[in-house]
Every structure is written in C-alpha cells, then in structure tokens.
Amino acid sequence: MKHTISVLVENHSGVLSRISGLFSRRGFNIESLAVGPTHDPSVSRITIVADGDEHTVEQIEKQLNKLIEVIKVKTFAKDEFLAREAMIVKLSVSAAKRSEVMTIAEITGAKVMDMTLSTMTLELCDTYANLCRFEEVIEPYGIVEMVRTGTIAIEKGSEVLNPKK
C-alpha cells in the first residue's frame, strides 16, 4: 500500500542525503520524492510516497524523527489530503493529428507549452491516477520525451503541519 509522508526539515545542505540514506539503509523504497521551500525560508517540506505496510510506515516515521534536522513528520491518512504531480510531455505530432491532440489537451486540462512543425509539448498538473490515464491516451501519438515531478501533498481542512507544534 502506498503512503504519503510529509516531513518538515531544517533547510540545510545534506538533509536530503541523510533522509534518502536512512531509506536506503533500512531497505525502504521511495516511490516519489519532492522537496521544496515553505513560507519560512529556514524550513523545507519533503513529500515522500513510499510503499509498505503499516509496520513499515511506523518504522519510517520513527527513524525520520530520530534525525536532528527533522522538525515534524506526518503520514497522511487515505483521503485526508490533496496531492498533485506535474507532467511535461513532448509528442511527435504531424499536422494532420494536431487538432486531435489539441482536443485531448482541452478535455484533460493540459496546456500546450510549445509547438514546432513536428512536435507538441504539453503540461498537465493533476493526480497521479489522472496523469497515468493522460499518458495512456496520448501514448499512441508518439511520446518523444516525458518528465514528471514527484507528488506534493497537503492535508485537507483547517489542520496545518506547523513546525512550531
């Protein structure tokens, strides 16, 4: 089962290396990893999607909390968070197929970022499942290159992952 873990850390060099090393040493697999600043420049948020059972996630939380630079760890309960990923995909598209791709982009909410005589580059920000579905739909048009971000997530409702609590 996939688990989404949000980790607030001190914004110092080497923190990500220590966290990824912890996962490696313990044999935990990271499926997705995203790191970014928070509204406080001294704090970064790391969003990790890891696969494992409840015991594995409990061990991950305990090990993360042992690291000095870790301020707070929160494993989101299923359906209690909002999550998104971004995708940029370059397609090999002939002029004859361009209108079909434009229709798909319009329906899915993808944006055309670039267009040449032989390619179209689209961007889409959505859930993991919707990006997978989008990839399936556009794959027949000829994916030349594709890049995806890791998952970013935030808890639903008024709860806040606050470094001061």
N, C-alpha and C positions, 0 to 999 in steps of 0.2 A: 504494500500500500504506500502511496506517495504522501509525504508530509511536508508542509511548508513551514519553515522556521525563520523567524525574523530575529536578527541579532544586532543590538546597538553596541558599537565598539568605539574606543578612542581612535581618533583619526591620526594614526601614526604609521610610519613606514614599517613594514614587516608583519603587521597584524594579519593580513590576509594569508600570508605564508604560514604563520603559526596555526591558523584555523584550518587551512587545507591540509597541513601536515598532521594535525590531530585526526582528521577524517582518514587520511591515508594510513597512519599507524594503527588505527582501530579497525581498518577494513570496511569503513562506511563509504558507500558510493554516493557521490554528489551528482544528481541528475541535472540540476540547474543552479547557477550561481550568479547573482547580480550584486554589485556594490555601488553605492552612491552616497553623496553627501545628504545631510539632513538640514533643517533650518538652522541648526547650531553647527558652525564650521569646525568645532572640535570633536564632533560626533559623526560617524558614518553608520549607515544601515546596510547590513549584509542580508540578503534574502537567499535562503538555501532551500532547494527542493531535494529531498532525499527519499530513497526507497527503503522500506523496512517495516518491521512490526512495532508494536507499542513499546516493547522492551528496548529495541534498538534506538528509538527516538528518545526514550528516557535516558539512555546512556549518552547519547549525543548531547542532550541538554546538560547533564551533569558534567561532562568533560568540557563543554564550552564555558560553563560557569566557573570552572577552575582557572581559566586563563585570565591573567591580570587585566588585560586591555578590554575584556568583555564587560560591558555595563549592564546589559539586560538581555535575556533570551526569552522568546515567546514562540511556542509552537501553536499555530492556528488550528482550531477545530474545523472540521469539514463544514463547508457552507457558512462559516462565520468570518470570511474575509473576501476581499475583492482582489483579483490578480489579473495581470496583463503581461503580454510579451509583445515585442515588435519584430516585424519581419520586413526585409527588403529583398526583393527577388527580381532578377533580370531575365527576361524571356526573349527567345529568338522568335520574333513575330513578323510574318510577311504583311504587306499592306492589305491583302485580302482578309486576313484574320484579325486585324487591328480592332475593328468595330466589335467583334465578339469579346475580345479581351477587355475593351472599354466597358461593355455591358456587365461583364463579370465584376469588374472593379466597382462600378456604380452600385450593383446589388450588394456586394460584400462590404462596401465602405472603404475599399482600398483607394489610394491616391496614386496617380501617375506622377512619378518624380522626374523621369527623363524619357525621351523618345528619340530614336535615330531611325534611319531607313530600314534597319534590320532588327532592332531591339526595342523593348519597352521595359522600364524599370518601375516597379510598383512598391508601395509601402503599405503596411497594414499593422495596426495595433489592436489586439483582441485577446481573447482567452486562448490557452494552449489548444483546446479542442477545436476552436474555430480556425486557428491558424493551420492546424493539420488538415482540416476539411478544405480550406482555401488552397493549400498546396496540392491536394488531390485533384481539385477542379482545374487548376492551371497547368499541372504537370504535362498534359497532352500537347500544350502549346510550345513546349521546349524550354525547360529551365536551363539557363546558361550558368547562372550563379545565384546563390542564395545565402543570406546571413540572418540569424535570429539572435535576439537577446535572451538573457535568462529571465526568469519570472521575477516580477516585482509585485509585492502584495502589501495590503494594509487591512487592518481589522475593520469590519462593518460597525456601524453605530457610533456612539459617542466615546467608547473606550479609546485610550491613547497609549501607545508604547512610549512612555516618558522615561528618560534617563534618570530623573530625579526621584522616581517612586521606588 
